[in-house]
């Protein structure tokens, strides 16, 4: 596969540490949320970063397909809800993911079909397939 883009991020200090991309555009302090036994300080965490990345990627997949299909006037908002908790099937933790997609400019059936196709195209969805169930809700108007 020819790589079109590659990036790097480094973390020191784990979940209570610091994350920075090689180009310095992302430079954040990390903190374990109170709900997970952490200090709950004003800082981001891996789940927030994953939610933002997945939402952006999925929205991009929708618009990529809309471009191929020459769909005009489409407006979307993708919200990724990402949780983490104990893995019931193995030691460690597992992710819980739900996507809510609001689509404006398409009838509901077409919006659902486009979102289903985007789920097959989005690299994040492909990476999670067979590993993390992703619940998808679509609203169209």
N, C-alpha and C positions, 0 to 999 in steps of 0.2 A: 504494500500500500504506500503510495507516495504521501508523505506528510506535508500538509499545507501550512501548519502552524504548530509550534511546540513552545511550551513555557516551563518554567521551574518555580517552585516555591519551597522555601526551607522553613522549618519550625525548630525552635529550641525551647525547651521547657514544657513540651507536651501541651496538654489542655489548659495549663496555667502558664503559658509561655508567650511566645511572640512569633508571628508568621510574616514572611516577607517574600514577595516575588523577586526574581532575578533583576527585573527592570525597575523595581522599587515602586511601581504603581499601586500595588497592594502592600500595605505595611500596617499590620494590626496587632493589638494586644489580645491575647486569648484568655478566657477565664471559664472555669467550670461553673455552670448555672447552679443556683441555690438548690433547685429541684434534684440535682445530682450530687448534692453534698458539698458543693463548692462555695466560694465566698460570695458569689452573686455580684461581683463588681461590674462596673460599666465597661464591658468588653464583649467582643463577639466570641463565637464558638464554632467548631467544625460543622455542626448541623445547620447553623444560619448560613454559612458559606456554601454548603452543599445545596440548601434550598434556593439560594439566589442563583447559583450556577445552573441548577436543573431547570428552574423557571425560565431563565434566559435562553437556554439551549432549546427547550421545548417550544417556546414562543418562536424562536428562529426557525425551527423545523416546520411549524405551521405556515409561516410566511414564505419559506422556501418552496413548499408544495403549492401554496396559493400562486406564487409566481409562475411555476411550471404549468399550472392549470389556467393561468391568465384570469384569476379571480381578482376583481377590482373592488375597492372600497371596503376592504376587510379590516376590522379593528379587533384586537384581542388583548386580553389580560390573563396571564397565567400566574396562578398562586400555588407555590409548592409548600406543603405542610410536611415537615420532616421531624420525626420523633426518634428517640433512641431508648432502648430498654434492654433488660436481660433477655438473652436468647434462650428460648425454651428447649431448643433442640441440641444445643452445644454450649460449652463454657464460653463466657464472654457476652457480647452485646450484639443486638441486631437493630436494623433501621425499620421504621414504619413510614411509608410515603403515600401521600394523597395529593393529587393535582386537581385544582379547580380551574376550569378554563371558561372564561366569558367571551363569547363570540358575537360581534355585531356585524351585520352585513350579509348574513347567510341564513336561509331557513334552517330550522333545527336539525332535520335529517342530514342535510349537507354539512352542517357544522360538526355533527357527531362523526360523520364519515371522514371528514378532513382531520379531525383530532385523532381518530383511530389510526389513520395512515401516518400521522406525525409521530405517534407512539412507536411505529415500526421504523421510522427514519432517524429519530433523535438519538445521538450517541449515548446520552445518559440512560435513556430507556433501554437501549441495547445492552449496556453494561450491567444494568440491574436485572434484566430478563433471566428468570430461573433462579435468581438469588434473593431478590426483594420484591414482594408483591407491591404493585402500584395501583391504587384505586384512582379512577378518573371520573370526575363529574363535569358535565358540559352544560352551560346555559347559553341560549342563543336568543337574540332579539333583533 
